[in-house]
Structure formats: C-alpha cells, structure tokens
Amino acid sequence: MNIKKITTITAPHYELLLLADPAKKLVNDYVKRGIVFEIAQNHLLGIIVLLPTRPETLEIVNIAVHPAFQGEGIGQKLLAFALEYAKKENYQTIEIGTSSTGFPQLYLYQKMGFRMTSIDKDFFIRHYEEEIVENGLILKDMVRLSLDL
C-alpha cells in the first residue's frame, strides 16, 4: 500500500471525503487549506486530510476508508502515517474531532494514543443542515482528542 500526497481531488476522493463528513461546504473549505494524502493499492483505499490549525498543532480534519476495505487496518495505517508526518514536520500536537456516536473511531483513536480533551456540544446541530444518524443515534456532539508528540 502506497500513501502519497495529492493536489487534485477526483470524484472517488470526494466520495470518500463525504463518507466521513457529509457537509460538502465544509469539505470543500478544508480540502483547499489542508494537506491531502491517499492510500492506494491498484485502486483508492482511503484518504486523510491534515490541517495546520495553530503553531505546532496539526489537525486530522478528515479520514475515510472505502467501505469495502474497512476493518483491514487501513485507517490505522493512515493514522500512523499522520503521526509520523507531524513529527517529521516538527508539530508538537496532533488533534482530531469525531462524532460522539462513532464508537469504532473513538476506539481506534484511543488505541493509537489519542486522549479525549473536550466535547463540543451540539457541533453537528450547529454546522450541519441535515440530521445525521450514526449507530442508531442522532449525532449531536463532537468529541475532541489530541496526542502530544
């Protein structure tokens, strides 16, 4: 599997980005400002978008794996890549925000060393026009996690 930086977002990239974040306007905004990487092996497997947010802080604003390849460790590979990239670029902290109802994601991020730092109450109600249901629950809150490098 090869992870490489990309500068052109194709339709398959966009489909993956919208899997993780259904707000097209938000995706379009952070993709323009972020650093985008894909992981592929004969075809696109996943994508990750990194965004410098403060001095010495890098945020993972989107990470998605094609549904046919979920559960195969690709998300973990993308996260490990992001951690190495952040260290190489001299960031001190890496952050990620995720849904409070995304139990597999919360488990993975903590497994990779991230710690919960805060809850942004009603984030998804304030920033998304349509209601999001995940794991049978209406999504309201964003859980923020970080990892000091």
N, CA, C and O atoms as a GROMACS GRO file, in nm:
protein
  596
    1MET      N    1   0.084  -0.118   0.000
    1MET     CA    2   0.000   0.000   0.000
    1MET      C    3   0.089   0.124   0.000
    1MET      O    4   0.187   0.133   0.074
    2ASN      N    5   0.052   0.217  -0.084
    2ASN     CA    6   0.131   0.338  -0.101
    2ASN      C    7   0.051   0.460  -0.053
    2ASN      O    8  -0.064   0.479  -0.094
    3ILE      N    9   0.111   0.542   0.034
    3ILE     CA   10   0.048   0.666   0.077
    3ILE      C   11   0.123   0.780   0.011
    3ILE      O   12   0.245   0.790   0.022
    4LYS      N   13   0.048   0.865  -0.059
    4LYS     CA   14   0.112   0.978  -0.127
    4LYS      C   15   0.026   1.103  -0.118
    4LYS      O   16  -0.096   1.096  -0.107
    5LYS      N   17   0.095   1.216  -0.123
    5LYS     CA   18   0.028   1.346  -0.120
    5LYS      C   19  -0.039   1.369  -0.255
    5LYS      O   20   0.017   1.335  -0.360
    6ILE      N   21  -0.158   1.425  -0.252
    6ILE     CA   22  -0.228   1.457  -0.376
    6ILE      C   23  -0.268   1.605  -0.375
    6ILE      O   24  -0.289   1.664  -0.269
    7THR      N   25  -0.277   1.662  -0.493
    7THR     CA   26  -0.318   1.802  -0.505
    7THR      C   27  -0.446   1.817  -0.585
    7THR      O   28  -0.507   1.924  -0.586
    8THR      N   29  -0.489   1.711  -0.652
    8THR     CA   30  -0.614   1.713  -0.728
    8THR      C   31  -0.711   1.614  -0.665
    8THR      O   32  -0.679   1.496  -0.647
    9ILE      N   33  -0.830   1.664  -0.632
    9ILE     CA   34  -0.933   1.580  -0.572
    9ILE      C   35  -1.024   1.530  -0.684
    9ILE      O   36  -1.091   1.609  -0.750
   10THR      N   37  -1.027   1.399  -0.704
   10THR     CA   38  -1.111   1.338  -0.807
   10THR      C   39  -1.246   1.297  -0.746
   10THR      O   40  -1.264   1.305  -0.624
   11ALA      N   41  -1.337   1.254  -0.829
   11ALA     CA   42  -1.467   1.209  -0.781
   11ALA      C   43  -1.455   1.096  -0.678
   11ALA      O   44  -1.524   1.101  -0.576
   12PRO      N   45  -1.370   0.993  -0.699
   12PRO     CA   46  -1.356   0.890  -0.595
   12PRO      C   47  -1.301   0.945  -0.462
   12PRO      O   48  -1.342   0.900  -0.356
   13HIS      N   49  -1.210   1.040  -0.468
   13HIS     CA   50  -1.160   1.104  -0.345
   13HIS      C   51  -1.276   1.174  -0.274
   13HIS      O   52  -1.296   1.159  -0.153
   14TYR      N   53  -1.353   1.249  -0.351
   14TYR     CA   54  -1.462   1.327  -0.295
   14TYR      C   55  -1.567   1.235  -0.230
   14TYR      O   56  -1.620   1.268  -0.124
   15GLU      N   57  -1.594   1.121  -0.294
   15GLU     CA   58  -1.690   1.026  -0.236
   15GLU      C   59  -1.643   0.978  -0.099
   15GLU      O   60  -1.723   0.968  -0.006
   16LEU      N   61  -1.514   0.949  -0.086
   16LEU     CA   62  -1.460   0.906   0.044
   16LEU      C   63  -1.468   1.019   0.146
   16LEU      O   64  -1.509   0.996   0.260
   17LEU      N   65  -1.431   1.138   0.107
   17LEU     CA   66  -1.436   1.252   0.199
   17LEU      C   67  -1.578   1.272   0.253
   17LEU      O   68  -1.596   1.301   0.371
   18LEU      N   69  -1.677   1.257   0.166
   18LEU     CA   70  -1.816   1.275   0.208
   18LEU      C   71  -1.867   1.160   0.294
   18LEU      O   72  -1.966   1.177   0.366
   19LEU      N   73  -1.802   1.045   0.288
   19LEU     CA   74  -1.838   0.936   0.380
   19LEU      C   75  -1.810   0.977   0.524
   19LEU      O   76  -1.889   0.949   0.614
   20ALA      N   77  -1.697   1.043   0.544
   20ALA     CA   78  -1.656   1.083   0.678
   20ALA      C   79  -1.720   1.215   0.720
   20ALA      O   80  -1.737   1.240   0.839
   21ASP      N   81  -1.757   1.299   0.623
   21ASP     CA   82  -1.812   1.431   0.653
   21ASP      C   83  -1.911   1.467   0.543
   21ASP      O   84  -1.870   1.506   0.434
   22PRO      N   85  -2.042   1.455   0.570
   22PRO     CA   86  -2.141   1.478   0.464
   22PRO      C   87  -2.164   1.625   0.429
   22PRO      O   88  -2.246   1.654   0.342
   23ALA      N   89  -2.096   1.718   0.494
   23ALA     CA   90  -2.115   1.861   0.466
   23ALA      C   91  -2.022   1.906   0.354
   23ALA      O   92  -1.904   1.934   0.378
   24LYS      N   93  -2.074   1.912   0.233
   24LYS     CA   94  -1.993   1.945   0.116
   24LYS      C   95  -1.920   2.079   0.132
   24LYS      O   96  -1.804   2.092   0.094
   25LYS      N   97  -1.989   2.177   0.187
   25LYS     CA   98  -1.929   2.310   0.203
   25LYS      C   99  -1.807   2.304   0.294
   25LYS      O  100  -1.704   2.363   0.264
   26LEU      N  101  -1.818   2.233   0.405
   26LEU     CA  102  -1.706   2.219   0.498
   26LEU      C  103  -1.591   2.143   0.434
   26LEU      O  104  -1.475   2.182   0.446
   27VAL      N  105  -1.624   2.034   0.365
   27VAL     CA  106  -1.521   1.954   0.298
   27VAL      C  107  -1.446   2.039   0.196
   27VAL      O  108  -1.323   2.039   0.192
   28ASN      N  109  -1.520   2.111   0.113
   28ASN     CA  110  -1.457   2.197   0.012
   28ASN      C  111  -1.364   2.299   0.076
   28ASN      O  112  -1.257   2.328   0.022
   29ASP      N  113  -1.404   2.354   0.189
   29ASP     CA  114  -1.324   2.455   0.256
   29ASP      C  115  -1.193   2.397   0.310
   29ASP      O  116  -1.086   2.451   0.282
   30TYR      N  117  -1.200   2.288   0.386
   30TYR     CA  118  -1.075   2.239   0.446
   30TYR      C  119  -0.986   2.165   0.348
   30TYR      O  120  -0.865   2.157   0.370
   31VAL      N  121  -1.041   2.111   0.241
   31VAL     CA  122  -0.956   2.047   0.141
   31VAL      C  123  -0.867   2.152   0.073
   31VAL      O  124  -0.751   2.125   0.042
   32LYS      N  125  -0.920   2.271   0.050
   32LYS     CA  126  -0.843   2.380  -0.012
   32LYS      C  127  -0.727   2.424   0.077
   32LYS      O  128  -0.620   2.459   0.028
   33ARG      N  129  -0.748   2.421   0.208
   33ARG     CA  130  -0.648   2.469   0.303
   33ARG      C  131  -0.559   2.359   0.359
   33ARG      O  132  -0.454   2.387   0.417
   34GLY      N  133  -0.600   2.234   0.341
   34GLY     CA  134  -0.531   2.123   0.404
   34GLY      C  135  -0.428   2.055   0.316
   34GLY      O  136  -0.406   2.093   0.201
   35ILE      N  137  -0.366   1.953   0.374
   35ILE     CA  138  -0.269   1.867   0.306
   35ILE      C  139  -0.337   1.731   0.293
   35ILE      O  140  -0.373   1.669   0.393
   36VAL      N  141  -0.355   1.685   0.168
   36VAL     CA  142  -0.435   1.566   0.143
   36VAL      C  143  -0.344   1.451   0.098
   36VAL      O  144  -0.256   1.467   0.013
   37PHE      N  145  -0.367   1.334   0.157
   37PHE     CA  146  -0.294   1.213   0.122
   37PHE      C  147  -0.394   1.103   0.091
   37PHE      O  148  -0.501   1.096   0.150
   38GLU      N  149  -0.357   1.016  -0.003
   38GLU     CA  150  -0.438   0.900  -0.034
   38GLU      C  151  -0.356   0.774  -0.006
   38GLU      O  152  -0.233   0.777  -0.007
   39ILE      N  153  -0.426   0.666   0.020
   39ILE     CA  154  -0.362   0.536   0.029
   39ILE      C  155  -0.427   0.450  -0.079
   39ILE      O  156  -0.549   0.441  -0.090
   40ALA      N  157  -0.341   0.387  -0.158
   40ALA     CA  158  -0.391   0.310  -0.271
   40ALA      C  159  -0.308   0.184  -0.292
   40ALA      O  160  -0.191   0.177  -0.254
   41GLN      N  161  -0.371   0.088  -0.350
   41GLN     CA  162  -0.304  -0.035  -0.396
   41GLN      C  163  -0.389  -0.086  -0.512
   41GLN      O  164  -0.488  -0.157  -0.492
   42ASN      N  165  -0.349  -0.050  -0.630
   42ASN     CA  166  -0.425  -0.076  -0.753
   42ASN      C  167  -0.550   0.012  -0.765
   42ASN      O  168  -0.594   0.040  -0.876
   43HIS      N  169  -0.607   0.055  -0.654
   43HIS     CA  170  -0.718   0.150  -0.656
   43HIS      C  171  -0.722   0.221  -0.522
   43HIS      O  172  -0.656   0.180  -0.426
   44LEU      N  173  -0.801   0.327  -0.515
   44LEU     CA  174  -0.810   0.411  -0.396
   44LEU      C  175  -0.871   0.333  -0.279
   44LEU      O  176  -0.980   0.277  -0.290
   45LEU      N  177  -0.798   0.330  -0.166
   45LEU     CA  178  -0.845   0.262  -0.046
   45LEU      C  179  -0.893   0.359   0.061
   45LEU      O  180  -0.990   0.332   0.132
   46GLY      N  181  -0.823   0.474   0.073
   46GLY     CA  182  -0.857   0.568   0.178
   46GLY      C  183  -0.796   0.704   0.154
   46GLY      O  184  -0.718   0.723   0.060
   47ILE      N  185  -0.833   0.798   0.240
   47ILE     CA  186  -0.788   0.936   0.227
   47ILE      C  187  -0.777   0.998   0.366
   47ILE      O  188  -0.850   0.960   0.458
   48ILE      N  189  -0.686   1.095   0.380
   48ILE     CA  190  -0.672   1.168   0.506
   48ILE      C  191  -0.637   1.313   0.472
   48ILE      O  192  -0.558   1.339   0.382
   49VAL      N  193  -0.697   1.406   0.547
   49VAL     CA  194  -0.671   1.548   0.527
   49VAL      C  195  -0.616   1.604   0.658
   49VAL      O  196  -0.678   1.592   0.764
   50LEU      N  197  -0.497   1.666   0.648
   50LEU     CA  198  -0.431   1.726   0.763
   50LEU      C  199  -0.434   1.878   0.747
   50LEU      O  200  -0.413   1.930   0.638
   51LEU      N  201  -0.460   1.948   0.858
   51LEU     CA  202  -0.472   2.093   0.853
   51LEU      C  203  -0.396   2.156   0.968
   51LEU      O  204  -0.429   2.132   1.085
   52PRO      N  205  -0.294   2.237   0.938
   52PRO     CA  206  -0.228   2.313   1.045
   52PRO      C  207  -0.330   2.411   1.103
   52PRO      O  208  -0.388   2.491   1.030
   53THR      N  209  -0.351   2.406   1.234
   53THR     CA  210  -0.454   2.492   1.295
   53THR      C  211  -0.396   2.600   1.385
   53THR      O  212  -0.449   2.711   1.390
   54ARG      N  213  -0.290   2.569   1.455
   54ARG     CA  214  -0.222   2.666   1.543
   54ARG      C  215  -0.073   2.638   1.531
   54ARG      O  216  -0.033   2.534   1.478
   55PRO      N  217   0.009   2.728   1.579
   55PRO     CA  218   0.153   2.696   1.576
   55PRO      C  219   0.178   2.563   1.647
   55PRO      O  220   0.133   2.542   1.760
   56GLU      N  221   0.249   2.476   1.581
   56GLU     CA  222   0.289   2.346   1.632
   56GLU      C  223   0.175   2.246   1.650
   56GLU      O  224   0.192   2.144   1.716
   57THR      N  225   0.057   2.276   1.592
   57THR     CA  226  -0.057   2.184   1.603
   57THR      C  227  -0.111   2.150   1.465
   57THR      O  228  -0.133   2.237   1.381
   58LEU      N  229  -0.131   2.021   1.443
   58LEU     CA  230  -0.184   1.970   1.318
   58LEU      C  231  -0.313   1.895   1.350
   58LEU      O  232  -0.316   1.814   1.444
   59GLU      N  233  -0.417   1.920   1.274
   59GLU     CA  234  -0.544   1.851   1.298
   59GLU      C  235  -0.577   1.758   1.182
   59GLU      O  236  -0.562   1.795   1.066
   60ILE      N  237  -0.622   1.640   1.215
   60ILE     CA  238  -0.678   1.548   1.116
   60ILE      C  239  -0.824   1.590   1.102
   60ILE      O  240  -0.904   1.569   1.192
   61VAL      N  241  -0.857   1.650   0.988
   61VAL     CA  242  -0.993   1.700   0.970
   61VAL      C  243  -1.082   1.603   0.892
   61VAL      O  244  -1.204   1.619   0.890
   62ASN      N  245  -1.020   1.503   0.828
   62ASN     CA  246  -1.099   1.402   0.759
   62ASN      C  247  -1.012   1.278   0.742
   62ASN      O  248  -0.895   1.287   0.704
   63ILE      N  249  -1.069   1.165   0.770
   63ILE     CA  250  -1.005   1.036   0.744
   63ILE      C  251  -1.116   0.940   0.706
   63ILE      O  252  -1.216   0.927   0.776
   64ALA      N  253  -1.097   0.873   0.593
   64ALA     CA  254  -1.201   0.782   0.545
   64ALA      C  255  -1.137   0.664   0.472
   64ALA      O  256  -1.036   0.678   0.404
   65VAL      N  257  -1.199   0.548   0.489
   65VAL     CA  258  -1.157   0.426   0.421
   65VAL      C  259  -1.277   0.374   0.341
   65VAL      O  260  -1.390   0.373   0.390
   66HIS      N  261  -1.249   0.333   0.219
   66HIS     CA  262  -1.354   0.278   0.134
   66HIS      C  263  -1.426   0.166   0.210
   66HIS      O  264  -1.360   0.081   0.270
   67PRO      N  265  -1.560   0.166   0.209
   67PRO     CA  266  -1.635   0.066   0.286
   67PRO      C  267  -1.593  -0.080   0.258
   67PRO      O  268  -1.598  -0.163   0.349
   68ALA      N  269  -1.553  -0.111   0.136
   68ALA     CA  270  -1.515  -0.248   0.103
   68ALA      C  271  -1.386  -0.291   0.172
   68ALA      O  272  -1.355  -0.410   0.178
   69PHE      N  273  -1.309  -0.193   0.225
   69PHE     CA  274  -1.180  -0.225   0.286
   69PHE      C  275  -1.172  -0.187   0.433
   69PHE      O  276  -1.065  -0.191   0.493
   70GLN      N  277  -1.285  -0.149   0.492
   70GLN     CA  278  -1.286  -0.116   0.634
   70GLN      C  279  -1.261  -0.241   0.716
   70GLN      O  280  -1.301  -0.351   0.678
   71GLY      N  281  -1.195  -0.223   0.829
   71GLY     CA  282  -1.164  -0.336   0.916
   71GLY      C  283  -1.036  -0.410   0.879
   71GLY      O  284  -1.005  -0.514   0.937
   72GLU      N  285  -0.962  -0.357   0.781
   72GLU     CA  286  -0.839  -0.422   0.736
   72GLU      C  287  -0.712  -0.348   0.781
   72GLU      O  288  -0.603  -0.377   0.733
   73GLY      N  289  -0.727  -0.252   0.873
   73GLY     CA  290  -0.611  -0.182   0.924
   73GLY      C  291  -0.568  -0.061   0.843
   73GLY      O  292  -0.464  -0.001   0.873
   74ILE      N  293  -0.645  -0.024   0.742
   74ILE     CA  294  -0.607   0.089   0.657
   74ILE      C  295  -0.620   0.220   0.732
   74ILE      O  296  -0.534   0.308   0.719
   75GLY      N  297  -0.724   0.236   0.811
   75GLY     CA  298  -0.739   0.357   0.892
   75GLY      C  299  -0.624   0.372   0.990
   75GLY      O  300  -0.574   0.483   1.011
   76GLN      N  301  -0.583   0.262   1.049
   76GLN     CA  302  -0.470   0.265   1.142
   76GLN      C  303  -0.341   0.304   1.069
   76GLN      O  304  -0.258   0.377   1.124
   77LYS      N  305  -0.323   0.254   0.947
   77LYS     CA  306  -0.205   0.292   0.868
   77LYS      C  307  -0.206   0.442   0.836
   77LYS      O  308  -0.102   0.508   0.843
   78LEU      N  309  -0.322   0.495   0.801
   78LEU     CA  310  -0.333   0.638   0.774
   78LEU      C  311  -0.302   0.720   0.898
   78LEU      O  312  -0.234   0.822   0.890
   79LEU      N  313  -0.353   0.677   1.012
   79LEU     CA  314  -0.324   0.749   1.138
   79LEU      C  315  -0.177   0.743   1.171
   79LEU      O  316  -0.118   0.844   1.209
   80ALA      N  317  -0.115   0.627   1.158
   80ALA     CA  318   0.028   0.614   1.186
   80ALA      C  319   0.108   0.704   1.092
   80ALA      O  320   0.206   0.767   1.134
   81PHE      N  321   0.068   0.710   0.966
   81PHE     CA  322   0.133   0.799   0.870
   81PHE      C  323   0.120   0.945   0.915
   81PHE      O  324   0.217   1.020   0.910
   82ALA      N  325   0.000   0.985   0.958
   82ALA     CA  326  -0.022   1.123   1.003
   82ALA      C  327   0.067   1.156   1.123
   82ALA      O  328   0.120   1.267   1.131
   83LEU      N  329   0.083   1.063   1.215
   83LEU     CA  330   0.168   1.086   1.332
   83LEU      C  331   0.314   1.104   1.289
   83LEU      O  332   0.383   1.194   1.338
   84GLU      N  333   0.360   1.019   1.199
   84GLU     CA  334   0.499   1.031   1.150
   84GLU      C  335   0.520   1.161   1.072
   84GLU      O  336   0.623   1.227   1.086
   85TYR      N  337   0.422   1.196   0.991
   85TYR     CA  338   0.430   1.321   0.915
   85TYR      C  339   0.439   1.441   1.010
   85TYR      O  340   0.521   1.530   0.991
   86ALA      N  341   0.354   1.441   1.112
   86ALA     CA  342   0.353   1.551   1.209
   86ALA      C  343   0.487   1.562   1.281
   86ALA      O  344   0.539   1.673   1.299
   87LYS      N  345   0.543   1.450   1.320
   87LYS     CA  346   0.674   1.452   1.387
   87LYS      C  347   0.782   1.505   1.293
   87LYS      O  348   0.863   1.589   1.332
   88LYS      N  349   0.782   1.455   1.170
   88LYS     CA  350   0.882   1.496   1.071
   88LYS      C  351   0.874   1.647   1.042
   88LYS      O  352   0.975   1.711   1.017
   89GLU      N  353   0.752   1.700   1.046
   89GLU     CA  354   0.732   1.843   1.018
   89GLU      C  355   0.739   1.929   1.145
   89GLU      O  356   0.706   2.047   1.142
   90ASN      N  357   0.783   1.868   1.254
   90ASN     CA  358   0.806   1.937   1.382
   90ASN      C  359   0.681   1.992   1.450
   90ASN      O  360   0.688   2.093   1.520
   91TYR      N  361   0.567   1.927   1.430
   91TYR     CA  362   0.448   1.961   1.508
   91TYR      C  363   0.463   1.900   1.646
   91TYR      O  364   0.527   1.795   1.661
   92GLN      N  365   0.405   1.964   1.745
   92GLN     CA  366   0.412   1.914   1.882
   92GLN      C  367   0.286   1.839   1.924
   92GLN      O  368   0.289   1.755   2.014
   93THR      N  369   0.174   1.870   1.858
   93THR     CA  370   0.045   1.811   1.894
   93THR      C  371  -0.032   1.779   1.768
   93THR      O  372  -0.028   1.853   1.670
   94ILE      N  373  -0.103   1.667   1.772
   94ILE     CA  374  -0.194   1.633   1.663
   94ILE      C  375  -0.332   1.613   1.725
   94ILE      O  376  -0.346   1.549   1.829
   95GLU      N  377  -0.432   1.669   1.659
   95GLU     CA  378  -0.569   1.666   1.712
   95GLU      C  379  -0.663   1.602   1.611
   95GLU      O  380  -0.634   1.593   1.492
   96ILE      N  381  -0.776   1.557   1.662
   96ILE     CA  382  -0.882   1.504   1.577
   96ILE      C  383  -1.015   1.523   1.648
   96ILE      O  384  -1.024   1.512   1.771
   97GLY      N  385  -1.118   1.552   1.570
   97GLY     CA  386  -1.253   1.562   1.624
   97GLY      C  387  -1.337   1.454   1.557
   97GLY      O  388  -1.322   1.428   1.438
   98THR      N  389  -1.424   1.392   1.633
   98THR     CA  390  -1.507   1.285   1.577
   98THR      C  391  -1.644   1.286   1.643
   98THR      O  392  -1.667   1.355   1.743
   99SER      N  393  -1.732   1.211   1.586
   99SER     CA  394  -1.868   1.205   1.640
   99SER      C  395  -1.870   1.131   1.773
   99SER      O  396  -1.794   1.037   1.796
  100SER      N  397  -1.958   1.176   1.859
  100SER     CA  398  -1.973   1.110   1.989
  100SER      C  399  -2.037   0.973   1.975
  100SER      O  400  -2.032   0.892   2.068
  101THR      N  401  -2.097   0.946   1.860
  101THR     CA  402  -2.162   0.817   1.838
  101THR      C  403  -2.079   0.723   1.750
  101THR      O  404  -2.123   0.613   1.717
  102GLY      N  405  -1.958   0.766   1.714
  102GLY     CA  406  -1.870   0.685   1.629
  102GLY      C  407  -1.782   0.594   1.713
  102GLY      O  408  -1.662   0.618   1.725
  103PHE      N  409  -1.840   0.491   1.769
  103PHE     CA  410  -1.769   0.405   1.864
  103PHE      C  411  -1.644   0.339   1.807
  103PHE      O  412  -1.541   0.336   1.874
  104PRO      N  413  -1.648   0.285   1.684
  104PRO     CA  414  -1.525   0.225   1.631
  104PRO      C  415  -1.412   0.327   1.613
  104PRO      O  416  -1.295   0.297   1.639
  105GLN      N  417  -1.448   0.449   1.570
  105GLN     CA  418  -1.346   0.552   1.552
  105GLN      C  419  -1.287   0.594   1.687
  105GLN      O  420  -1.165   0.607   1.700
  106LEU      N  421  -1.372   0.613   1.786
  106LEU     CA  422  -1.323   0.651   1.919
  106LEU      C  423  -1.228   0.545   1.974
  106LEU      O  424  -1.125   0.579   2.034
  107TYR      N  425  -1.260   0.419   1.953
  107TYR     CA  426  -1.174   0.311   1.998
  107TYR      C  427  -1.038   0.318   1.925
  107TYR      O  428  -0.933   0.312   1.989
  108LEU      N  429  -1.042   0.332   1.793
  108LEU     CA  430  -0.918   0.337   1.715
  108LEU      C  431  -0.830   0.454   1.756
  108LEU      O  432  -0.710   0.436   1.775
  109TYR      N  433  -0.887   0.572   1.770
  109TYR     CA  434  -0.806   0.689   1.806
  109TYR      C  435  -0.739   0.670   1.942
  109TYR      O  436  -0.623   0.706   1.960
  110GLN      N  437  -0.813   0.616   2.037
  110GLN     CA  438  -0.755   0.593   2.169
  110GLN      C  439  -0.650   0.482   2.164
  110GLN      O  440  -0.549   0.489   2.234
  111LYS      N  441  -0.674   0.381   2.083
  111LYS     CA  442  -0.576   0.273   2.065
  111LYS      C  443  -0.445   0.329   2.010
  111LYS      O  444  -0.337   0.279   2.043
  112MET      N  445  -0.454   0.434   1.928
  112MET     CA  446  -0.336   0.496   1.868
  112MET      C  447  -0.271   0.599   1.961
  112MET      O  448  -0.171   0.661   1.924
  113GLY      N  449  -0.327   0.618   2.080
  113GLY     CA  450  -0.265   0.706   2.177
  113GLY      C  451  -0.333   0.840   2.199
  113GLY      O  452  -0.291   0.917   2.285
  114PHE      N  453  -0.436   0.868   2.123
  114PHE     CA  454  -0.508   0.994   2.142
  114PHE      C  455  -0.585   0.991   2.274
  114PHE      O  456  -0.631   0.886   2.319
  115ARG      N  457  -0.596   1.109   2.335
  115ARG     CA  458  -0.672   1.123   2.460
  115ARG      C  459  -0.784   1.224   2.440
  115ARG      O  460  -0.766   1.324   2.370
  116MET      N  461  -0.897   1.199   2.500
  116MET     CA  462  -1.010   1.293   2.491
  116MET      C  463  -0.973   1.422   2.564
  116MET      O  464  -0.920   1.420   2.676
  117THR      N  465  -1.004   1.533   2.498
  117THR     CA  466  -0.972   1.662   2.559
  117THR      C  467  -1.095   1.748   2.585
  117THR      O  468  -1.097   1.827   2.679
  118SER      N  469  -1.199   1.731   2.502
  118SER     CA  470  -1.319   1.812   2.523
  118SER      C  471  -1.435   1.758   2.440
  118SER      O  472  -1.418   1.672   2.354
  119ILE      N  473  -1.552   1.812   2.468
  119ILE     CA  474  -1.672   1.782   2.391
  119ILE      C  475  -1.726   1.915   2.340
  119ILE      O  476  -1.748   2.008   2.418
  120ASP      N  477  -1.749   1.923   2.210
  120ASP     CA  478  -1.811   2.041   2.151
  120ASP      C  479  -1.960   2.010   2.138
  120ASP      O  480  -2.004   1.949   2.041
  121LYS      N  481  -2.036   2.052   2.240
  121LYS     CA  482  -2.179   2.020   2.245
  121LYS      C  483  -2.254   2.082   2.129
  121LYS      O  484  -2.234   2.199   2.094
  122ASP      N  485  -2.341   2.002   2.069
  122ASP     CA  486  -2.427   2.042   1.958
  122ASP      C  487  -2.352   2.086   1.833
  122ASP      O  488  -2.410   2.155   1.749
  123PHE      N  489  -2.226   2.046   1.817
  123PHE     CA  490  -2.147   2.083   1.700
  123PHE      C  491  -2.219   2.044   1.570
  123PHE      O  492  -2.229   2.124   1.478
  124PHE      N  493  -2.270   1.921   1.565
  124PHE     CA  494  -2.330   1.872   1.441
  124PHE      C  495  -2.468   1.932   1.416
  124PHE      O  496  -2.515   1.934   1.302
  125ILE      N  497  -2.532   1.980   1.520
  125ILE     CA  498  -2.659   2.050   1.504
  125ILE      C  499  -2.633   2.191   1.448
  125ILE      O  500  -2.706   2.239   1.362
  126ARG      N  501  -2.529   2.256   1.498
  126ARG     CA  502  -2.495   2.392   1.455
  126ARG      C  503  -2.438   2.398   1.313
  126ARG      O  504  -2.465   2.493   1.240
  127HIS      N  505  -2.361   2.298   1.272
  127HIS     CA  506  -2.285   2.307   1.147
  127HIS      C  507  -2.338   2.222   1.032
  127HIS      O  508  -2.287   2.232   0.920
  128TYR      N  509  -2.438   2.141   1.055
  128TYR     CA  510  -2.489   2.053   0.951
  128TYR      C  511  -2.638   2.078   0.931
  128TYR      O  512  -2.715   2.083   1.027
  129GLU      N  513  -2.676   2.093   0.805
  129GLU     CA  514  -2.815   2.124   0.774
  129GLU      C  515  -2.907   2.005   0.798
  129GLU      O  516  -3.019   2.020   0.846
  130GLU      N  517  -2.858   1.885   0.764
  130GLU     CA  518  -2.941   1.766   0.779
  130GLU      C  519  -2.898   1.685   0.900
  130GLU      O  520  -2.780   1.678   0.933
  131GLU      N  521  -2.996   1.624   0.965
  131GLU     CA  522  -2.970   1.539   1.080
  131GLU      C  523  -2.886   1.418   1.038
  131GLU      O  524  -2.910   1.359   0.933
  132ILE      N  525  -2.789   1.383   1.122
  132ILE     CA  526  -2.704   1.266   1.096
  132ILE      C  527  -2.736   1.160   1.201
  132ILE      O  528  -2.738   1.188   1.321
  133VAL      N  529  -2.762   1.039   1.154
  133VAL     CA  530  -2.787   0.927   1.245
  133VAL      C  531  -2.673   0.828   1.227
  133VAL      O  532  -2.643   0.785   1.115
  134GLU      N  533  -2.609   0.794   1.339
  134GLU     CA  534  -2.496   0.701   1.336
  134GLU      C  535  -2.516   0.600   1.449
  134GLU      O  536  -2.542   0.636   1.563
  135ASN      N  537  -2.502   0.474   1.414
  135ASN     CA  538  -2.521   0.366   1.512
  135ASN      C  539  -2.656   0.377   1.583
  135ASN      O  540  -2.667   0.346   1.702
  136GLY      N  541  -2.757   0.422   1.510
  136GLY     CA  542  -2.891   0.432   1.564
  136GLY      C  543  -2.916   0.552   1.654
  136GLY      O  544  -3.022   0.563   1.715
  137LEU      N  545  -2.819   0.642   1.663
  137LEU     CA  546  -2.831   0.760   1.748
  137LEU      C  547  -2.822   0.888   1.666
  137LEU      O  548  -2.746   0.894   1.569
  138ILE      N  549  -2.898   0.988   1.704
  138ILE     CA  550  -2.887   1.118   1.638
  138ILE      C  551  -2.757   1.182   1.684
  138ILE      O  552  -2.732   1.196   1.804
  139LEU      N  553  -2.675   1.221   1.589
  139LEU     CA  554  -2.546   1.280   1.619
  139LEU      C  555  -2.563   1.427   1.656
  139LEU      O  556  -2.621   1.505   1.581
  140LYS      N  557  -2.511   1.461   1.773
  140LYS     CA  558  -2.519   1.600   1.820
  140LYS      C  559  -2.379   1.655   1.852
  140LYS      O  560  -2.345   1.765   1.809
  141ASP      N  561  -2.301   1.580   1.926
  141ASP     CA  562  -2.177   1.633   1.983
  141ASP      C  563  -2.051   1.580   1.914
  141ASP      O  564  -2.047   1.467   1.865
  142MET      N  565  -1.948   1.665   1.911
  142MET     CA  566  -1.816   1.624   1.862
  142MET      C  567  -1.726   1.601   1.982
  142MET      O  568  -1.720   1.682   2.074
  143VAL      N  569  -1.656   1.490   1.979
  143VAL     CA  570  -1.555   1.460   2.081
  143VAL      C  571  -1.420   1.501   2.024
  143VAL      O  572  -1.384   1.460   1.913
  144ARG      N  573  -1.346   1.581   2.097
  144ARG     CA  574  -1.213   1.627   2.054
  144ARG      C  575  -1.109   1.543   2.127
  144ARG      O  576  -1.117   1.522   2.248
  145LEU      N  577  -1.008   1.496   2.050
  145LEU     CA  578  -0.898   1.418   2.106
  145LEU      C  579  -0.767   1.478   2.058
  145LEU      O  580  -0.761   1.541   1.953
  146SER      N  581  -0.662   1.457   2.136
  146SER     CA  582  -0.530   1.504   2.093
  146SER      C  583  -0.422   1.408   2.142
  146SER      O  584  -0.443   1.324   2.230
  147LEU      N  585  -0.307   1.424   2.079
  147LEU     CA  586  -0.191   1.343   2.114
  147LEU      C  587  -0.068   1.434   2.109
  147LEU      O  588  -0.039   1.495   2.006
  148ASP      N  589   0.002   1.443   2.220
  148ASP     CA  590   0.126   1.520   2.223
  148ASP      C  591   0.237   1.433   2.166
  148ASP      O  592   0.258   1.320   2.208
  149LEU      N  593   0.309   1.489   2.070
  149LEU     CA  594   0.416   1.416   2.005
  149LEU      C  595   0.543   1.441   2.081
  149LEU      O  596   0.649   1.389   2.044
   0.00000   0.00000   0.00000
